[in-house]
Amino acid sequence: MAKRAAAPVARAPKAPAAKTAPAAEAIATAKVPEAAKPARPGKSEKPKKLKLVRDSFTIPKAEYAALDELKLRSEKLGQPAKKSEVLRAGIMALAAMKDEALLASLSAVPRMKTGRPAKA
């Protein structure tokens, strides 16, 4: 079978680009601010993800047991909670306190030596 040679395709010369006024060019290339863009009707706006921080700490056994008790209480009340949720609720409660109440709560907590506990 013999191959056919492709016929050369004639191309038209490119026309010179039309010159535009600088103002018209600036308007054509200007970006529309985000607030001015209309929302797409089919997409609902997603809330931004919270940045999470991973941390570890030492806590006395009695207070750790109290965390478990609080988890059980919340489960009995019909709203199960994770340890982190109980801790975050406690932080929110402390943050809502007035200065005097916060100092009283903090002074009721005994000081601990920081770091990892000694091996038994």
Biopython code that builds the backbone (N, CA, C, O; Angstrom):
import numpy as np
from Bio.PDB.StructureBuilder import StructureBuilder

atoms = [
    (1, "MET", "N", (0.828, -1.157, 0.000)),
    (1, "MET", "CA", (0.000, 0.000, 0.000)),
    (1, "MET", "C", (0.886, 1.238, 0.000)),
    (1, "MET", "O", (1.797, 1.350, 0.820)),
    (2, "ALA", "N", (0.633, 2.136, -0.882)),
    (2, "ALA", "CA", (1.452, 3.350, -0.996)),
    (2, "ALA", "C", (0.836, 4.460, -0.169)),
    (2, "ALA", "O", (-0.384, 4.620, -0.115)),
    (3, "LYS", "N", (1.704, 5.220, 0.472)),
    (3, "LYS", "CA", (1.222, 6.342, 1.279)),
    (3, "LYS", "C", (1.062, 7.568, 0.400)),
    (3, "LYS", "O", (1.879, 7.824, -0.484)),
    (4, "ARG", "N", (0.038, 8.299, 0.643)),
    (4, "ARG", "CA", (-0.179, 9.533, -0.109)),
    (4, "ARG", "C", (0.531, 10.682, 0.579)),
    (4, "ARG", "O", (0.565, 10.747, 1.808)),
    (5, "ALA", "N", (1.073, 11.549, -0.165)),
    (5, "ALA", "CA", (1.722, 12.739, 0.394)),
    (5, "ALA", "C", (0.645, 13.772, 0.677)),
    (5, "ALA", "O", (-0.243, 14.002, -0.144)),
    (6, "ALA", "N", (0.729, 14.373, 1.814)),
    (6, "ALA", "CA", (-0.257, 15.378, 2.184)),
    (6, "ALA", "C", (-0.010, 16.652, 1.416)),
    (6, "ALA", "O", (1.126, 17.111, 1.300)),
    (7, "ALA", "N", (-1.065, 17.214, 0.897)),
    (7, "ALA", "CA", (-0.948, 18.468, 0.158)),
    (7, "ALA", "C", (-0.717, 19.593, 1.140)),
    (7, "ALA", "O", (-1.363, 19.639, 2.187)),
    (8, "PRO", "N", (0.197, 20.509, 0.826)),
    (8, "PRO", "CA", (0.438, 21.629, 1.733)),
    (8, "PRO", "C", (-0.806, 22.510, 1.827)),
    (8, "PRO", "O", (-1.485, 22.773, 0.835)),
    (9, "VAL", "N", (-1.082, 22.955, 3.052)),
    (9, "VAL", "CA", (-2.256, 23.786, 3.297)),
    (9, "VAL", "C", (-1.822, 25.237, 3.246)),
    (9, "VAL", "O", (-0.869, 25.636, 3.916)),
    (10, "ALA", "N", (-2.508, 26.005, 2.468)),
    (10, "ALA", "CA", (-2.184, 27.428, 2.367)),
    (10, "ALA", "C", (-2.816, 28.154, 3.538)),
    (10, "ALA", "O", (-3.999, 27.973, 3.828)),
    (11, "ARG", "N", (-2.029, 28.968, 4.202)),
    (11, "ARG", "CA", (-2.538, 29.743, 5.340)),
    (11, "ARG", "C", (-2.614, 31.208, 4.958)),
    (11, "ARG", "O", (-1.767, 31.731, 4.234)),
    (12, "ALA", "N", (-3.627, 31.837, 5.451)),
    (12, "ALA", "CA", (-3.797, 33.261, 5.179)),
    (12, "ALA", "C", (-2.862, 34.044, 6.088)),
    (12, "ALA", "O", (-2.665, 33.659, 7.241)),
    (13, "PRO", "N", (-2.281, 35.130, 5.596)),
    (13, "PRO", "CA", (-1.416, 35.939, 6.457)),
    (13, "PRO", "C", (-2.222, 36.572, 7.572)),
    (13, "PRO", "O", (-3.388, 36.923, 7.393)),
    (14, "LYS", "N", (-1.574, 36.717, 8.748)),
    (14, "LYS", "CA", (-2.260, 37.298, 9.905)),
    (14, "LYS", "C", (-2.491, 38.781, 9.672)),
    (14, "LYS", "O", (-1.630, 39.495, 9.158)),
    (15, "ALA", "N", (-3.670, 39.218, 10.064)),
    (15, "ALA", "CA", (-3.997, 40.631, 9.941)),
    (15, "ALA", "C", (-3.368, 41.363, 11.120)),
    (15, "ALA", "O", (-3.287, 40.813, 12.219)),
    (16, "PRO", "N", (-2.919, 42.609, 10.901)),
    (16, "PRO", "CA", (-2.341, 43.354, 12.024)),
    (16, "PRO", "C", (-3.416, 43.601, 13.081)),
    (16, "PRO", "O", (-4.578, 43.853, 12.765)),
    (17, "ALA", "N", (-2.991, 43.522, 14.353)),
    (17, "ALA", "CA", (-3.923, 43.704, 15.462)),
    (17, "ALA", "C", (-4.391, 45.144, 15.501)),
    (17, "ALA", "O", (-3.613, 46.077, 15.305)),
    (18, "ALA", "N", (-5.660, 45.302, 15.756)),
    (18, "ALA", "CA", (-6.211, 46.649, 15.838)),
    (18, "ALA", "C", (-5.780, 47.278, 17.149)),
    (18, "ALA", "O", (-5.793, 46.637, 18.199)),
    (19, "LYS", "N", (-5.401, 48.539, 17.070)),
    (19, "LYS", "CA", (-4.972, 49.244, 18.277)),
    (19, "LYS", "C", (-6.201, 49.728, 19.026)),
    (19, "LYS", "O", (-7.139, 50.258, 18.430)),
    (20, "THR", "N", (-6.185, 49.536, 20.376)),
    (20, "THR", "CA", (-7.302, 49.984, 21.196)),
    (20, "THR", "C", (-6.835, 51.110, 22.084)),
    (20, "THR", "O", (-5.643, 51.252, 22.357)),
    (21, "ALA", "N", (-7.750, 51.881, 22.518)),
    (21, "ALA", "CA", (-7.425, 52.989, 23.413)),
    (21, "ALA", "C", (-7.011, 52.425, 24.760)),
    (21, "ALA", "O", (-7.556, 51.404, 25.179)),
    (22, "PRO", "N", (-6.057, 53.058, 25.465)),
    (22, "PRO", "CA", (-5.615, 52.533, 26.765)),
    (22, "PRO", "C", (-6.753, 52.433, 27.777)),
    (22, "PRO", "O", (-6.779, 51.492, 28.570)),
    (23, "ALA", "N", (-7.676, 53.357, 27.772)),
    (23, "ALA", "CA", (-8.780, 53.311, 28.732)),
    (23, "ALA", "C", (-9.686, 52.113, 28.465)),
    (23, "ALA", "O", (-10.123, 51.442, 29.400)),
    (24, "ALA", "N", (-9.964, 51.848, 27.216)),
    (24, "ALA", "CA", (-10.819, 50.710, 26.869)),
    (24, "ALA", "C", (-10.127, 49.405, 27.223)),
    (24, "ALA", "O", (-10.773, 48.454, 27.664)),
    (25, "GLU", "N", (-8.805, 49.358, 27.028)),
    (25, "GLU", "CA", (-8.039, 48.155, 27.363)),
    (25, "GLU", "C", (-8.033, 47.926, 28.868)),
    (25, "GLU", "O", (-8.149, 46.788, 29.322)),
    (26, "ALA", "N", (-7.900, 48.991, 29.643)),
    (26, "ALA", "CA", (-7.892, 48.870, 31.104)),
    (26, "ALA", "C", (-9.239, 48.375, 31.616)),
    (26, "ALA", "O", (-9.295, 47.565, 32.541)),
    (27, "ILE", "N", (-10.308, 48.854, 31.023)),
    (27, "ILE", "CA", (-11.644, 48.426, 31.438)),
    (27, "ILE", "C", (-11.858, 46.959, 31.094)),
    (27, "ILE", "O", (-12.471, 46.220, 31.865)),
    (28, "ALA", "N", (-11.357, 46.539, 29.945)),
    (28, "ALA", "CA", (-11.550, 45.164, 29.510)),
    (28, "ALA", "C", (-10.786, 44.173, 30.376)),
    (28, "ALA", "O", (-11.230, 43.041, 30.569)),
    (29, "THR", "N", (-9.627, 44.598, 30.903)),
    (29, "THR", "CA", (-8.805, 43.682, 31.701)),
    (29, "THR", "C", (-9.002, 43.855, 33.196)),
    (29, "THR", "O", (-8.409, 43.107, 33.973)),
    (30, "ALA", "N", (-9.812, 44.815, 33.629)),
    (30, "ALA", "CA", (-10.015, 45.048, 35.065)),
    (30, "ALA", "C", (-10.757, 43.873, 35.683)),
    (30, "ALA", "O", (-11.672, 43.312, 35.082)),
    (31, "LYS", "N", (-10.345, 43.510, 36.901)),
    (31, "LYS", "CA", (-11.003, 42.417, 37.619)),
    (31, "LYS", "C", (-12.173, 42.971, 38.415)),
    (31, "LYS", "O", (-12.099, 44.071, 38.964)),
    (32, "VAL", "N", (-13.242, 42.209, 38.473)),
    (32, "VAL", "CA", (-14.413, 42.592, 39.238)),
    (32, "VAL", "C", (-14.179, 42.186, 40.687)),
    (32, "VAL", "O", (-13.799, 41.043, 40.941)),
    (33, "PRO", "N", (-14.398, 43.097, 41.660)),
    (33, "PRO", "CA", (-14.217, 42.723, 43.070)),
    (33, "PRO", "C", (-15.136, 41.578, 43.458)),
    (33, "PRO", "O", (-16.205, 41.397, 42.875)),
    (34, "GLU", "N", (-14.702, 40.802, 44.459)),
    (34, "GLU", "CA", (-15.462, 39.624, 44.890)),
    (34, "GLU", "C", (-16.871, 39.986, 45.338)),
    (34, "GLU", "O", (-17.813, 39.242, 45.065)),
    (35, "ALA", "N", (-17.033, 41.120, 46.025)),
    (35, "ALA", "CA", (-18.339, 41.494, 46.551)),
    (35, "ALA", "C", (-19.311, 41.833, 45.416)),
    (35, "ALA", "O", (-20.521, 41.659, 45.559)),
    (36, "ALA", "N", (-18.781, 42.314, 44.296)),
    (36, "ALA", "CA", (-19.649, 42.717, 43.206)),
    (36, "ALA", "C", (-20.091, 41.538, 42.349)),
    (36, "ALA", "O", (-21.057, 41.652, 41.595)),
    (37, "LYS", "N", (-19.395, 40.404, 42.456)),
    (37, "LYS", "CA", (-19.766, 39.242, 41.656)),
    (37, "LYS", "C", (-21.072, 38.644, 42.180)),
    (37, "LYS", "O", (-21.226, 38.466, 43.389)),
    (38, "PRO", "N", (-21.995, 38.337, 41.301)),
    (38, "PRO", "CA", (-23.248, 37.719, 41.772)),
    (38, "PRO", "C", (-22.989, 36.280, 42.201)),
    (38, "PRO", "O", (-22.151, 35.590, 41.620)),
    (39, "ALA", "N", (-23.705, 35.839, 43.207)),
    (39, "ALA", "CA", (-23.562, 34.468, 43.707)),
    (39, "ALA", "C", (-24.194, 33.503, 42.722)),
    (39, "ALA", "O", (-25.200, 33.816, 42.085)),
    (40, "ARG", "N", (-23.604, 32.349, 42.606)),
    (40, "ARG", "CA", (-24.174, 31.326, 41.731)),
    (40, "ARG", "C", (-25.431, 30.775, 42.388)),
    (40, "ARG", "O", (-25.421, 30.462, 43.579)),
    (41, "PRO", "N", (-26.499, 30.654, 41.636)),
    (41, "PRO", "CA", (-27.757, 30.218, 42.247)),
    (41, "PRO", "C", (-27.727, 28.781, 42.752)),
    (41, "PRO", "O", (-28.445, 28.465, 43.701)),
    (42, "GLY", "N", (-26.934, 27.905, 42.164)),
    (42, "GLY", "CA", (-26.946, 26.498, 42.537)),
    (42, "GLY", "C", (-26.040, 26.156, 43.706)),
    (42, "GLY", "O", (-26.193, 25.095, 44.313)),
    (43, "LYS", "N", (-25.098, 27.032, 44.034)),
    (43, "LYS", "CA", (-24.126, 26.695, 45.077)),
    (43, "LYS", "C", (-24.450, 27.433, 46.367)),
    (43, "LYS", "O", (-24.726, 28.633, 46.363)),
    (44, "SER", "N", (-24.413, 26.697, 47.466)),
    (44, "SER", "CA", (-24.587, 27.355, 48.757)),
    (44, "SER", "C", (-23.201, 27.674, 49.296)),
    (44, "SER", "O", (-22.247, 26.939, 49.039)),
    (45, "GLU", "N", (-23.090, 28.742, 50.026)),
    (45, "GLU", "CA", (-21.800, 29.180, 50.532)),
    (45, "GLU", "C", (-21.392, 28.322, 51.727)),
    (45, "GLU", "O", (-22.127, 28.235, 52.710)),
    (46, "LYS", "N", (-20.225, 27.692, 51.646)),
    (46, "LYS", "CA", (-19.738, 26.825, 52.719)),
    (46, "LYS", "C", (-19.031, 27.664, 53.767)),
    (46, "LYS", "O", (-18.320, 28.610, 53.426)),
    (47, "PRO", "N", (-19.216, 27.330, 55.048)),
    (47, "PRO", "CA", (-18.451, 28.052, 56.073)),
    (47, "PRO", "C", (-16.992, 27.625, 56.006)),
    (47, "PRO", "O", (-16.685, 26.483, 55.664)),
    (48, "LYS", "N", (-16.092, 28.553, 56.338)),
    (48, "LYS", "CA", (-14.667, 28.232, 56.300)),
    (48, "LYS", "C", (-14.337, 27.244, 57.407)),
    (48, "LYS", "O", (-14.917, 27.285, 58.491)),
    (49, "LYS", "N", (-13.389, 26.352, 57.112)),
    (49, "LYS", "CA", (-12.962, 25.372, 58.101)),
    (49, "LYS", "C", (-12.152, 26.053, 59.188)),
    (49, "LYS", "O", (-11.346, 26.943, 58.914)),
    (50, "LEU", "N", (-12.373, 25.626, 60.423)),
    (50, "LEU", "CA", (-11.582, 26.152, 61.525)),
    (50, "LEU", "C", (-10.218, 25.497, 61.518)),
    (50, "LEU", "O", (-10.091, 24.309, 61.220)),
    (51, "LYS", "N", (-9.205, 26.268, 61.843)),
    (51, "LYS", "CA", (-7.875, 25.685, 61.976)),
    (51, "LYS", "C", (-7.794, 25.041, 63.350)),
    (51, "LYS", "O", (-8.134, 25.663, 64.357)),
    (52, "LEU", "N", (-7.345, 23.801, 63.388)),
    (52, "LEU", "CA", (-7.274, 23.052, 64.627)),
    (52, "LEU", "C", (-5.834, 22.980, 65.114)),
    (52, "LEU", "O", (-4.891, 22.993, 64.323)),
    (53, "VAL", "N", (-5.687, 22.902, 66.432)),
    (53, "VAL", "CA", (-4.375, 22.792, 67.064)),
    (53, "VAL", "C", (-4.360, 21.523, 67.880)),
    (53, "VAL", "O", (-5.283, 21.270, 68.655)),
    (54, "ARG", "N", (-3.332, 20.726, 67.718)),
    (54, "ARG", "CA", (-3.183, 19.489, 68.482)),
    (54, "ARG", "C", (-2.242, 19.778, 69.637)),
    (54, "ARG", "O", (-1.178, 20.365, 69.441)),
    (55, "ASP", "N", (-2.629, 19.369, 70.848)),
    (55, "ASP", "CA", (-1.823, 19.633, 72.038)),
    (55, "ASP", "C", (-1.962, 18.457, 72.990)),
    (55, "ASP", "O", (-2.900, 17.667, 72.890)),
    (56, "SER", "N", (-1.017, 18.352, 73.911)),
    (56, "SER", "CA", (-1.111, 17.318, 74.941)),
    (56, "SER", "C", (-0.767, 17.957, 76.280)),
    (56, "SER", "O", (-0.022, 18.935, 76.343)),
    (57, "PHE", "N", (-1.310, 17.399, 77.328)),
    (57, "PHE", "CA", (-1.074, 17.955, 78.659)),
    (57, "PHE", "C", (-1.225, 16.860, 79.691)),
    (57, "PHE", "O", (-1.754, 15.785, 79.411)),
    (58, "THR", "N", (-0.751, 17.153, 80.892)),
    (58, "THR", "CA", (-0.849, 16.218, 82.010)),
    (58, "THR", "C", (-1.978, 16.679, 82.914)),
    (58, "THR", "O", (-2.122, 17.870, 83.190)),
    (59, "ILE", "N", (-2.782, 15.718, 83.374)),
    (59, "ILE", "CA", (-3.933, 16.038, 84.218)),
    (59, "ILE", "C", (-4.007, 14.980, 85.319)),
    (59, "ILE", "O", (-3.764, 13.802, 85.061)),
    (60, "PRO", "N", (-4.343, 15.396, 86.550)),
    (60, "PRO", "CA", (-4.474, 14.408, 87.633)),
    (60, "PRO", "C", (-5.577, 13.394, 87.342)),
    (60, "PRO", "O", (-6.544, 13.699, 86.644)),
    (61, "LYS", "N", (-5.426, 12.189, 87.882)),
    (61, "LYS", "CA", (-6.396, 11.115, 87.628)),
    (61, "LYS", "C", (-7.799, 11.503, 88.068)),
    (61, "LYS", "O", (-8.772, 11.169, 87.392)),
    (62, "ALA", "N", (-7.916, 12.200, 89.187)),
    (62, "ALA", "CA", (-9.245, 12.580, 89.685)),
    (62, "ALA", "C", (-9.952, 13.510, 88.701)),
    (62, "ALA", "O", (-11.153, 13.370, 88.467)),
    (63, "GLU", "N", (-9.220, 14.450, 88.129)),
    (63, "GLU", "CA", (-9.827, 15.371, 87.171)),
    (63, "GLU", "C", (-10.118, 14.663, 85.847)),
    (63, "GLU", "O", (-11.078, 15.003, 85.156)),
    (64, "TYR", "N", (-9.296, 13.691, 85.501)),
    (64, "TYR", "CA", (-9.547, 12.895, 84.300)),
    (64, "TYR", "C", (-10.826, 12.074, 84.485)),
    (64, "TYR", "O", (-11.618, 11.927, 83.554)),
    (65, "ALA", "N", (-11.017, 11.542, 85.694)),
    (65, "ALA", "CA", (-12.241, 10.798, 85.999)),
    (65, "ALA", "C", (-13.458, 11.728, 85.962)),
    (65, "ALA", "O", (-14.548, 11.319, 85.563)),
    (66, "ALA", "N", (-13.259, 12.989, 86.386)),
    (66, "ALA", "CA", (-14.355, 13.959, 86.332)),
    (66, "ALA", "C", (-14.758, 14.233, 84.886)),
    (66, "ALA", "O", (-15.932, 14.457, 84.594)),
    (67, "LEU", "N", (-13.782, 14.213, 83.988)),
    (67, "LEU", "CA", (-14.105, 14.370, 82.565)),
    (67, "LEU", "C", (-15.017, 13.245, 82.089)),
    (67, "LEU", "O", (-15.992, 13.479, 81.376)),
    (68, "ASP", "N", (-14.684, 12.021, 82.493)),
    (68, "ASP", "CA", (-15.521, 10.874, 82.115)),
    (68, "ASP", "C", (-16.920, 10.996, 82.712)),
    (68, "ASP", "O", (-17.907, 10.675, 82.051)),
    (69, "GLU", "N", (-17.008, 11.458, 83.959)),
    (69, "GLU", "CA", (-18.317, 11.653, 84.597)),
    (69, "GLU", "C", (-19.140, 12.695, 83.839)),
    (69, "GLU", "O", (-20.344, 12.526, 83.650)),
    (70, "LEU", "N", (-18.486, 13.768, 83.409)),
    (70, "LEU", "CA", (-19.198, 14.801, 82.654)),
    (70, "LEU", "C", (-19.673, 14.265, 81.305)),
    (70, "LEU", "O", (-20.747, 14.630, 80.828)),
    (71, "LYS", "N", (-18.869, 13.401, 80.697)),
    (71, "LYS", "CA", (-19.281, 12.774, 79.444)),
    (71, "LYS", "C", (-20.520, 11.900, 79.659)),
    (71, "LYS", "O", (-21.451, 11.928, 78.855)),
    (72, "LEU", "N", (-20.526, 11.120, 80.756)),
    (72, "LEU", "CA", (-21.677, 10.269, 81.065)),
    (72, "LEU", "C", (-22.922, 11.106, 81.352)),
    (72, "LEU", "O", (-24.020, 10.765, 80.912)),
    (73, "ARG", "N", (-22.748, 12.209, 82.093)),
    (73, "ARG", "CA", (-23.879, 13.092, 82.395)),
    (73, "ARG", "C", (-24.482, 13.660, 81.121)),
    (73, "ARG", "O", (-25.702, 13.705, 80.966)),
    (74, "SER", "N", (-23.616, 14.093, 80.211)),
    (74, "SER", "CA", (-24.127, 14.679, 78.969)),
    (74, "SER", "C", (-24.850, 13.625, 78.127)),
    (74, "SER", "O", (-25.814, 13.932, 77.426)),
    (75, "GLU", "N", (-24.372, 12.377, 78.206)),
    (75, "GLU", "CA", (-25.029, 11.294, 77.475)),
    (75, "GLU", "C", (-26.419, 11.020, 78.042)),
    (75, "GLU", "O", (-27.374, 10.806, 77.296)),
    (76, "LYS", "N", (-26.522, 11.029, 79.400)),
    (76, "LYS", "CA", (-27.823, 10.809, 80.043)),
    (76, "LYS", "C", (-28.793, 11.936, 79.720)),
    (76, "LYS", "O", (-30.004, 11.720, 79.674)),
    (77, "LEU", "N", (-28.271, 13.134, 79.496)),
    (77, "LEU", "CA", (-29.119, 14.281, 79.170)),
    (77, "LEU", "C", (-29.512, 14.307, 77.692)),
    (77, "LEU", "O", (-30.233, 15.199, 77.246)),
    (78, "GLY", "N", (-29.027, 13.318, 76.942)),
    (78, "GLY", "CA", (-29.431, 13.218, 75.548)),
    (78, "GLY", "C", (-28.516, 13.919, 74.567)),
    (78, "GLY", "O", (-28.849, 14.032, 73.387)),
    (79, "GLN", "N", (-27.369, 14.393, 75.029)),
    (79, "GLN", "CA", (-26.422, 15.027, 74.126)),
    (79, "GLN", "C", (-25.017, 14.497, 74.416)),
    (79, "GLN", "O", (-24.267, 15.111, 75.174)),
    (80, "PRO", "N", (-24.659, 13.358, 73.815)),
    (80, "PRO", "CA", (-23.326, 12.807, 74.059)),
    (80, "PRO", "C", (-22.235, 13.797, 73.642)),
    (80, "PRO", "O", (-22.380, 14.514, 72.653)),
    (81, "ALA", "N", (-21.148, 13.823, 74.407)),
    (81, "ALA", "CA", (-20.054, 14.754, 74.132)),
    (81, "ALA", "C", (-18.727, 14.023, 74.195)),
    (81, "ALA", "O", (-18.576, 13.046, 74.930)),
    (82, "LYS", "N", (-17.786, 14.494, 73.434)),
    (82, "LYS", "CA", (-16.428, 13.961, 73.460)),
    (82, "LYS", "C", (-15.643, 14.718, 74.522)),
    (82, "LYS", "O", (-16.061, 15.776, 74.992)),
    (83, "LYS", "N", (-14.484, 14.148, 74.894)),
    (83, "LYS", "CA", (-13.629, 14.815, 75.886)),
    (83, "LYS", "C", (-13.289, 16.232, 75.447)),
    (83, "LYS", "O", (-13.358, 17.175, 76.237)),
    (84, "SER", "N", (-12.923, 16.368, 74.188)),
    (84, "SER", "CA", (-12.528, 17.698, 73.707)),
    (84, "SER", "C", (-13.695, 18.679, 73.779)),
    (84, "SER", "O", (-13.487, 19.864, 74.040)),
    (85, "GLU", "N", (-14.914, 18.203, 73.551)),
    (85, "GLU", "CA", (-16.080, 19.083, 73.628)),
    (85, "GLU", "C", (-16.336, 19.525, 75.062)),
    (85, "GLU", "O", (-16.707, 20.674, 75.304)),
    (86, "VAL", "N", (-16.137, 18.607, 76.021)),
    (86, "VAL", "CA", (-16.303, 18.969, 77.435)),
    (86, "VAL", "C", (-15.260, 20.011, 77.830)),
    (86, "VAL", "O", (-15.579, 20.985, 78.512)),
    (87, "LEU", "N", (-14.016, 19.809, 77.402)),
    (87, "LEU", "CA", (-12.957, 20.768, 77.715)),
    (87, "LEU", "C", (-13.239, 22.125, 77.073)),
    (87, "LEU", "O", (-13.048, 23.164, 77.703)),
    (88, "ARG", "N", (-13.690, 22.114, 75.827)),
    (88, "ARG", "CA", (-13.975, 23.376, 75.149)),
    (88, "ARG", "C", (-15.139, 24.112, 75.808)),
    (88, "ARG", "O", (-15.137, 25.341, 75.887)),
    (89, "ALA", "N", (-16.143, 23.350, 76.284)),
    (89, "ALA", "CA", (-17.268, 23.976, 76.996)),
    (89, "ALA", "C", (-16.773, 24.624, 78.288)),
    (89, "ALA", "O", (-17.218, 25.709, 78.660)),
    (90, "GLY", "N", (-15.839, 23.940, 78.973)),
    (90, "GLY", "CA", (-15.262, 24.515, 80.186)),
    (90, "GLY", "C", (-14.485, 25.787, 79.894)),
    (90, "GLY", "O", (-14.553, 26.748, 80.661)),
    (91, "ILE", "N", (-13.753, 25.801, 78.801)),
    (91, "ILE", "CA", (-13.004, 27.004, 78.415)),
    (91, "ILE", "C", (-13.961, 28.147, 78.103)),
    (91, "ILE", "O", (-13.709, 29.296, 78.465)),
    (92, "MET", "N", (-15.063, 27.823, 77.426)),
    (92, "MET", "CA", (-16.050, 28.861, 77.119)),
    (92, "MET", "C", (-16.673, 29.422, 78.394)),
    (92, "MET", "O", (-16.921, 30.623, 78.498)),
    (93, "ALA", "N", (-16.925, 28.536, 79.368)),
    (93, "ALA", "CA", (-17.499, 28.983, 80.644)),
    (93, "ALA", "C", (-16.511, 29.870, 81.389)),
    (93, "ALA", "O", (-16.904, 30.880, 81.972)),
    (94, "LEU", "N", (-15.228, 29.500, 81.377)),
    (94, "LEU", "CA", (-14.205, 30.328, 82.032)),
    (94, "LEU", "C", (-14.057, 31.674, 81.328)),
    (94, "LEU", "O", (-13.900, 32.705, 81.981)),
    (95, "ALA", "N", (-14.106, 31.663, 80.017)),
    (95, "ALA", "CA", (-13.963, 32.899, 79.260)),
    (95, "ALA", "C", (-15.125, 33.859, 79.508)),
    (95, "ALA", "O", (-14.956, 35.074, 79.407)),
    (96, "ALA", "N", (-16.291, 33.329, 79.829)),
    (96, "ALA", "CA", (-17.471, 34.166, 80.067)),
    (96, "ALA", "C", (-17.494, 34.758, 81.474)),
    (96, "ALA", "O", (-18.283, 35.661, 81.752)),
    (97, "MET", "N", (-16.631, 34.254, 82.368)),
    (97, "MET", "CA", (-16.618, 34.735, 83.761)),
    (97, "MET", "C", (-16.020, 36.132, 83.865)),
    (97, "MET", "O", (-15.211, 36.555, 83.040)),
    (98, "LYS", "N", (-16.449, 36.824, 84.904)),
    (98, "LYS", "CA", (-15.824, 38.103, 85.234)),
    (98, "LYS", "C", (-14.464, 37.805, 85.854)),
    (98, "LYS", "O", (-14.197, 36.673, 86.256)),
    (99, "ASP", "N", (-13.610, 38.812, 85.931)),
    (99, "ASP", "CA", (-12.233, 38.624, 86.407)),
    (99, "ASP", "C", (-12.158, 38.018, 87.801)),
    (99, "ASP", "O", (-11.329, 37.142, 88.045)),
    (100, "GLU", "N", (-13.006, 38.469, 88.717)),
    (100, "GLU", "CA", (-12.963, 37.976, 90.094)),
    (100, "GLU", "C", (-13.316, 36.489, 90.153)),
    (100, "GLU", "O", (-12.665, 35.716, 90.855)),
    (101, "ALA", "N", (-14.359, 36.097, 89.405)),
    (101, "ALA", "CA", (-14.784, 34.694, 89.388)),
    (101, "ALA", "C", (-13.722, 33.815, 88.739)),
    (101, "ALA", "O", (-13.497, 32.687, 89.177)),
    (102, "LEU", "N", (-13.070, 34.325, 87.699)),
    (102, "LEU", "CA", (-12.004, 33.568, 87.036)),
    (102, "LEU", "C", (-10.837, 33.352, 87.987)),
    (102, "LEU", "O", (-10.303, 32.246, 88.075)),
    (103, "LEU", "N", (-10.437, 34.405, 88.703)),
    (103, "LEU", "CA", (-9.338, 34.272, 89.660)),
    (103, "LEU", "C", (-9.695, 33.295, 90.774)),
    (103, "LEU", "O", (-8.841, 32.526, 91.215)),
    (104, "ALA", "N", (-10.935, 33.314, 91.231)),
    (104, "ALA", "CA", (-11.361, 32.385, 92.277)),
    (104, "ALA", "C", (-11.311, 30.942, 91.762)),
    (104, "ALA", "O", (-10.881, 30.041, 92.481)),
    (105, "SER", "N", (-11.745, 30.729, 90.536)),
    (105, "SER", "CA", (-11.709, 29.376, 89.961)),
    (105, "SER", "C", (-10.274, 28.903, 89.783)),
    (105, "SER", "O", (-9.956, 27.754, 90.090)),
    (106, "LEU", "N", (-9.416, 29.768, 89.295)),
    (106, "LEU", "CA", (-8.020, 29.390, 89.081)),
    (106, "LEU", "C", (-7.281, 29.148, 90.392)),
    (106, "LEU", "O", (-6.401, 28.289, 90.462)),
    (107, "SER", "N", (-7.632, 29.898, 91.425)),
    (107, "SER", "CA", (-6.949, 29.699, 92.713)),
    (107, "SER", "C", (-7.401, 28.398, 93.383)),
    (107, "SER", "O", (-6.695, 27.882, 94.249)),
    (108, "ALA", "N", (-8.566, 27.860, 93.000)),
    (108, "ALA", "CA", (-9.042, 26.600, 93.553)),
    (108, "ALA", "C", (-8.329, 25.400, 92.927)),
    (108, "ALA", "O", (-8.408, 24.290, 93.454)),
    (109, "VAL", "N", (-7.642, 25.611, 91.819)),
    (109, "VAL", "CA", (-6.927, 24.522, 91.131)),
    (109, "VAL", "C", (-5.517, 24.432, 91.694)),
    (109, "VAL", "O", (-4.771, 25.410, 91.649)),
    (110, "PRO", "N", (-5.135, 23.254, 92.233)),
    (110, "PRO", "CA", (-3.783, 23.126, 92.781)),
    (110, "PRO", "C", (-2.723, 23.156, 91.682)),
    (110, "PRO", "O", (-2.951, 22.673, 90.573)),
    (111, "ARG", "N", (-1.573, 23.723, 91.998)),
    (111, "ARG", "CA", (-0.452, 23.778, 91.048)),
    (111, "ARG", "C", (0.141, 22.393, 90.884)),
    (111, "ARG", "O", (0.191, 21.603, 91.827)),
    (112, "MET", "N", (0.591, 22.110, 89.664)),
    (112, "MET", "CA", (1.232, 20.827, 89.387)),
    (112, "MET", "C", (2.595, 21.094, 88.792)),
    (112, "MET", "O", (2.844, 22.147, 88.205)),
    (113, "LYS", "N", (3.469, 20.125, 88.956)),
    (113, "LYS", "CA", (4.775, 20.210, 88.315)),
    (113, "LYS", "C", (4.533, 19.907, 86.827)),
    (113, "LYS", "O", (3.851, 18.941, 86.484)),
    (114, "THR", "N", (5.099, 20.745, 85.956)),
    (114, "THR", "CA", (4.884, 20.532, 84.523)),
    (114, "THR", "C", (5.761, 19.394, 84.012)),
    (114, "THR", "O", (6.753, 19.031, 84.644)),
    (115, "GLY", "N", (5.390, 18.844, 82.880)),
    (115, "GLY", "CA", (6.153, 17.787, 82.267)),
    (115, "GLY", "C", (5.468, 16.444, 82.425)),
    (115, "GLY", "O", (4.351, 16.348, 82.933)),
    (116, "ARG", "N", (6.154, 15.422, 81.983)),
    (116, "ARG", "CA", (5.601, 14.069, 82.062)),
    (116, "ARG", "C", (5.729, 13.517, 83.475)),
    (116, "ARG", "O", (6.710, 13.801, 84.162)),
    (117, "PRO", "N", (4.737, 12.721, 83.925)),
    (117, "PRO", "CA", (4.844, 12.138, 85.278)),
    (117, "PRO", "C", (5.971, 11.095, 85.329)),
    (117, "PRO", "O", (6.327, 10.496, 84.314)),
    (118, "ALA", "N", (6.519, 10.896, 86.526)),
    (118, "ALA", "CA", (7.584, 9.917, 86.710)),
    (118, "ALA", "C", (7.017, 8.517, 86.527)),
    (118, "ALA", "O", (5.855, 8.259, 86.844)),
    (119, "LYS", "N", (7.852, 7.614, 86.011)),
    (119, "LYS", "CA", (7.399, 6.224, 85.819)),
    (119, "LYS", "C", (7.249, 5.564, 87.164)),
    (119, "LYS", "O", (8.081, 5.761, 88.049)),
    (120, "ALA", "N", (6.191, 4.777, 87.336)),
    (120, "ALA", "CA", (5.904, 4.130, 88.626)),
    (120, "ALA", "C", (6.687, 2.842, 88.781)),
    (120, "ALA", "O", (6.568, 2.167, 89.804)),
]
sb = StructureBuilder()
sb.init_structure("model")
sb.init_model(0)
sb.init_chain("A")
sb.init_seg("    ")
for serial, (resi, resn, name, xyz) in enumerate(atoms, 1):
    if name == "N":
        sb.init_residue(resn, " ", resi, " ")
    sb.init_atom(name, np.array(xyz, "f"), 0.0, 1.0, " ", f" {name:<3s}", serial, name[0])
structure = sb.get_structure()
